[in-house]
Amino acid sequence: MDWVILLASGVLEAVWATALGRSDGFKKKIPTLVFIVASILSLGGLGIALHTLPTGTAYAIWTATGASLTVIWAMITKVEKASLAKVLLLCGIVACVVGLKVLA
């Protein structure tokens, strides 16, 4: 169950990172509120997962999940230009996360 919580927390990391970017320095209320709620839930989930998962592995998976999904969302929404190199590098990150899960 902690793996599910960890991955959900990684998804929420992508949510808060995207909201932070859209908050315009905390001037826009809705993105700022989304940032606050998602960051609290994301860090809380990471904390729960750390009860049973190794810190280094859990943190690496949490950050890799959030960072990868943030870039993927930015490319889907055309905020960031997609390229073959970026997609291949993201696949590498995902492969590393899967490898950490297998070895943990």
Beta strands, then each sheet from edge to edge (+ up, - down):
end
